[in-house]
Amino acid sequence: MTKDNQIVVRKANSLIEALFDANTQQKRLIVMAAAQVRRGDEVGRTYSFSLHELKKLARIKNESFYSEMEEVIHTITSIKIDICTNPNLVGEEVRWFSYKGYDPKTKIVTFRMDKYVQEIMLDVQEAFTTYLATNALALNKGTYISLYELLKSYEYKAKNGKFYREFEINHLAKVLGVNTETYSKFYDLKRFFFEPAIKAINNCTDIKISNVEYIKTGRSYTDVIFHCEKSGQTTIAIENLSTDDVATREPTAPTKPEEQKIDLPIMDRLITAGISINTAKKWVDKFGDKRIKQNLAYSLAKQKEGKVKTNFVGYLAKAIEGNWGEGFEDVTKKTLDPQRKAELEAYKKEQEAEAKREKDIEEKARIFALFEAQSESLQDVILDAVEDKVESAVNAPLFIKAIKDERKKGKIKSLLMKTSTQFMEAMRENGLID
C-alpha cells in the first residue's frame, strides 16, 4: 500500500458494538469521520475531509459517486446510535453527528460529532480498535464493514497471528442490521450473506477468515464462530509500529498522562497522541527516538498541569523543534518504573487468565461433543440428572423453570453451559469423563 492510503481509524469498541441503522455510504462517511478524531481534540471541534480522498480509499471508479454522496451527506445528522455499555440497561440513544456541511465545488465535508459520541472516542480509558481506513472503505456493503470491525476488535487476542470470535447469530444479525426474516432458511443466510461477506473481507482487508463454524442448538443454527488470522495482503504498513498493540487496546487502570503506555514503540506513541503516520515518520527520522520521547513526556506533563492552552499536537511540534523537554524523561523515569512493573505483572496475569479461559472453553466443547455422541436415551438420563442437581443445589424457581424450558425448546447447549458444574458431575457419574 502507498503512504497516501495510510489513514488510520481509531474507533471505540463500544461504538463498534453499538446498534445503528445506516446504509453503505453512510457507514463509509462514519469511518472517514472517525479517522479525523485525535486524542487531545476539544469536544465540539469541527472536522473536515475530502470526498476525493474517500473515493480513492474506497477504490470507487463510478463518477456518479459524488452526486450520490451529496444526497447521503444530508442524512447523516439523522443517524441514531444505541450505545449500551451495561448489558443490564437499555442503551443510550444519540445521533452520530450534531452538524454537517458540504461544499459541492471543493467536495469538502465538514461535521461535528455528537458530544457524547466524541467524548467516548476521546476517552483514554475506552477500549478501542485501530485499522487503516481503506480496509473498511473498500468493502462494498455496510454490513461487511460492520462485520470487519467486530472481528478486528478481537485481533488483539491473536496468538501466533490467529484469533477467533463467536457470535449468537440473532444478535450478530441485529448489530449488523441484517433482516433474517428475508432468508427463509439458514442455508440462504449462509449463502447470500455469510459467504459473500467472508469473501469480501478476505479480498479487501488485513484479516483473513480461514474457517467458519456454524453451531446447532437442537435443530436450529444458533451460533457462528469466525476463525481469523492476520493477513499479509493489506497489512498496516506503518514502519516500526507494533501491530499487536495497535489492533485493539483494552481499558487500563487510570494513569497519569506521563505514565501511559511507556513501553510502546515511539511511532505508536506519536500516533496515539494524535500525530499522522507520515508526520510521525518524518519526526522520528529527523529528531530520533530519544528527543521525541523526552519532549512527548514533557508535553504530556505540561498538559496535565493545564499549561497547554493551544492544540496539543501543535504544542508538541513546537516542543520537539525547540527541544523544550531536554532531560525531562530522565527526571520522570524513576517514578515510571514502579508503574511499568505493575503493568507488566497485570499483563502477565491477564494473559494467564485468558489462557485458562480458552482452555476451559476447549474442554467444555470437548465434553459437550462427547455428550452429543451418546445415544438419545443416555442423553436424557444425563439431562434428568442435571435438572435434579440444579433443583437440589439452588432455591431459584425462575432459573429452574428457565432450564426446563430450554430443554423443551431443544436449546441443550445453552442449558448445559448455564449448568456446567452439574453437567460435569452427571457426565462423571455416567463414566464418560474422569
N, C-alpha and C positions, 0 to 999 in steps of 0.2 A: 504493500500500500504506500502511496505517496504521502509526504508530510501534509499536503493540503487536506487529506482525509482524516487527519488526526484530531478530530473534535471530540472531546470527552464528555460523556454524560455521567453525572453523579446524582443518583436518584435514591431517595429514602425508601427503604423496604416497605414501610407502612403505606406508601403511595403505590408501590408495585402490587401489593396485596389488596389494595382497595377496590371497591366496586364502582365502576362508572361506565356509562353508555356513550361510546364515541365511535365514529367510523374511522376508516383507514387514514384519511387525510388529516382528520382531527388529531389522531394519535401521533402522526408524524409531526404536527405542529407542537404537540406537548413534548415530544422528545427533543425537538430543537430548542424549545423554551427552557427545558431543564438543563440543557447544555450551556446556557448562558449564565446560570446561577453559580456564584462562587462564595465560599466561606468568607466572612468578613463583610459581605454586602449589607447595606442598610435595608431594613424591612420597608417595603413601599417603593423600592427603586424601580425605575422604568428601564426595561431592557429592549434590545432590538436584534434582529437577524435578517439576512437576505434570503428571499425565495430562490435566487440564483444558486446560492450555496446549498439550500435544501434540495433543489432539483438535482444538483450534481451528486450529493451524498446518497440520494435515493436512487441514483442511476436511471432517472426518468428521461426518456427521449421525446415524448409527446409534447409539442408546443402548446397544446390546449391546457397544459398543467397550470399555467398562470391564471387563466380565466376561471378554472375550476377552484383553484386555491383562494382566489379573491372572494368567491361566494362562501367558501368554508370559513374564512377568517371572520366573517360577520357573525358566525355562530359560536365562536369559541368561548365567549363570556357566558353562554348559557349551559356549558357542560358542567354538570354537577358530579361530585365525587363523594362517595360514602366511605369515610375513613374510620375504621374500627380498631383501636389499639387495645381494647379489652374485650375478649370473646364473650363475656357475660353481659355486655352492654350493647345497646343499639348504637350503630356508628354515628359519627358526626358528619352531617351532610353540608358541604360547602361547594363553592364553584372554583374551578381551576384558576380562572382569570378574573380580575376586577376591572381591567381596562384593556382595550385593544385599539390599534390604529394601523393604517396601511397606506403607503404611498404607491400608487399604481405606476408611476414613472420610474422610480428607483427600485421598486419591488421590495422595499424595506417594511418589515412588520415590526411594530412597537407594541409592547404589552407590559402589564404589571400582574404579577401573581396575586391571588387572594392572600391576604395577610397570614391566615392560619397555615395555608399550604407552604408559603415561603418560609415561615418560622420552622416548620418541620424540616425543610430542605437545608436550612442553615444550622440546625441543632447539631452541635459537635458530638453529642451522645447518641444520636439516632443511628441505628444500623442502616447502612446504605450499600448500594451496588454501583460499580463503575464499569463503563464499557465505551467503546468507540461508537459514535452516533451512527456511522454508516452501517453497522451491524443490524440495528433495528430499522433504520430508514429504508434499507434495500429490500426488506420484506414487503410483499405486495398485498398483505391483508393485515388489518388492525389486530385480529385475533392472533396472528402469528407473532406480531410484535409483543403482545402481552405474554404469550407463552414463552417467548425467548427471555423476556425479563424475569419471569418467575423461575425459570431454570437457571439463568445466570446468577440469580441471587443465592443459589446454593453452591456455586463453584468454589467458594472459599473452603468448603468441606472436602475438596478433592484430595485423594491420596494417590500418589503416582499418576496424577493427571486425570483420575477418574472419580466421578461422583454420581449420585442419583437423587431423584426426588419423587415422592409418592403423593398422589392426589386422590381424593374421593371424586369420582367422575362428575357427579351432580354439582359439587362445589366448584370444581375447576370450570365447568361449563358456565356457571353463574359469574365467576370472576372474569372469564374471557368474553362473556356476552354471547355465548353460543346457545341458540334455542334448540334444545334436544328434542323438542316436540316435532321439529321439521324432519327428524330422522326416525322413520317408523321402526327400524331395527338397529341394534348396536352395530351390526355389520356395516350399515350405511354411515353411521357416525365415524366408524374406523376408516372406512374407505374414502369418504368425502371430506372429512375434517382432519383426523389424526395423521393419516398417511401423507396428504399434501403439506401439512404443517411441518412434519418431520423432514420432508424433502427440502422444503424452503429453508428451514433453519440450518440444515446440513450444507446447503449450497451457498448461503449468503452470510453466515455468521462465524464467529470464532469458537463456537462449541459444536460438537458432533453428537447427535443422538445415536448411539451404537446399538441400542436394543430397547424394546418397549414390552413390558409385561402387562397384560390385561387380566385383572383378578376377578374371579367369580365369587359371589356370595349366594349360595343356593343356585338358582337357575339364571341369575342376572349378573351382568358385569357391573361391578360397583367401584372398583379402584383401578388406577393405572400407575405404573412405575416407569419413569424415564431414566434409563442408564445413559449417562453422558460422559464425554471426555473433552479435554481442551483440544481444539483443532489448530493445526499449524497453518490452515488455509488463509485465515484473515486475523491472525494473532495480533494483539495490540503491539504495534511497532514503536514502542517507547524505549529508547535506549536507557539502560541502567535501571529500568523500573521493575520492582518486584511484583510480578503478576499475582502471586499468592496473596499479597496484601491488598492489591488493587481490586480484585474481583468483588469482594464484599467485606465490609467491616462490621463486626458486632459491636454493640454499645459496651463501653468500658466504664469502670467506676470513675466518677468525676475527678478530673485532674486539673492542675493549674495549666494555663496556656503553654508555659515554657517547659512543662513536663510531658506534653503529649507526644506519643509515638517517637521516642528519641532514637529508636533503632531502625527506623525506616531509611531506605536509600534517599539521598538528597533530592533526586528528581521527584520521587514520590512526595516528599515533604513540601516541596515547592508547589506541586500540583494541588495537594490538599489545601495549601494556603490560598489557592485561587489563581496561580500563575499558569498561563497557557503552556502547552508542551513545548512549542517551538521556542518561546521566550526562556523557559526553564533550561532548555538545552544550551541556548546561547550563553546564559548566565554561568552555567557550570563550566562550559568551555573557556569563557573569558576570565572568570574570577576564581574558579577552583572550589572544591568542596568545603575546605576549612573556613574560608572567608564567608561563604554563604551560610554555613551553619552558625557561625558567630553572630552574623547580622540578623538572621532569622530569629535566633533566640533572643537577641536584644530587642527586636521589633515587637515580638510577642509579649515580652515583659513590659514594654512601654504601652502597648495596647491595654494590657491588664491594669496598668496604673492610670489609664484614662488620658494618656498624653498624646495618643494618635487621634488627631482631630479630623484628618482627611481620610480618603480611601486607603485601606490598609495596604493594598498592592502597590499603590504609588509610593506610600511611605517606605515600604520595604525596598523598592527600587532605589530610592534616594539613599537609604541606609547602606545598601551594598555598594553603590557607587562611591559614597563618601567614607565607607568603612567605619561607620559610626560605632559598630559593636566590636571593634578590635579587642580581643582578650576577654570578651564578655562570657563566652562559653566556658572558659577555664574557671571563672568565678562561680558559675552555677553548677558545674559538673558534680561537685561534692553533694549538693542537695538532690541531684538527679539519680545518683547511684542507688540509694535505697528504693526509689520508685521503680527503677529498671529491674532490680532484683525481684521486687514484689510482682511486677508484670510478668516476668519470666516464670515465676512459681505459679501464678494464676493460670498462665497459658498452659503450663505442663499439666496442671490438674484438670483443666478443661479438655485437653487432648486425651488424657487418660479416661475421663468420664465419657467422652464421645466414643472412644474405642470400646468401652464397656457397653454403652447403649447399642452400638452397632452389633456387638457380639450377642447381646440379649435378643435383639431383633432377629438375627440369623438363627439363633437357637429356637426361638418361638416359631419361626417359619418352618424349620425342620420338623418340629414336633407336630405342628398343625398338618403338614404334609403326611406325616405318619398316621395321624388320626384319619385323614381323608382316605388313606389306603385301606382302612379296615372295612369290614362288612357293615352294612346298614344296621344290623342287629347289635353289633358291638358298639357302634357309634351311639345308638340310642341308650345303651347301658351306661356309657361314659357321660352322656348329657344328663341322664337321670341323676347320676352321682353328683355331677356339678351342681344341679339345682338343689339337691338335698344339702350339700355342703354350704351353699350360699345361704339357704334358709336357716341353718343352724348357726352360722357364723355372724350374720348381721340381722339387726332388727330394723329393716328398711323395706316396708311393704311396697313402696313405689318402685324401688330398684329391683326387687324380686319380680314384680309384675312386668317390668320392662324386659328383664331377662327372659321370662316365659314368652312374652310377645315376640321377641326377636327369634326365639326358637320356632314359633308358629309361622313366622314370616320367612323362615329359611335363612336368616342372617346369622349363620352359625359362627363364621369367623369373628364377626363383631361381638357376638355373645362371649366367645372364648377369650377374646382379648380383654374384655372387661372383667373376666373371672379367671385370670391366668393362674392364680395360686390354686384355686380349687380344681382347675383343669389339669394342672401338673400332678396334683395328688391323685386324681382319678386315673390318669394315664399310668402312674406308678403302681397303683393298686391292681391294675389290669395287666401288669407285667410288660408294658410297652416301652417304658423308659426306666432308667436306673434311679 
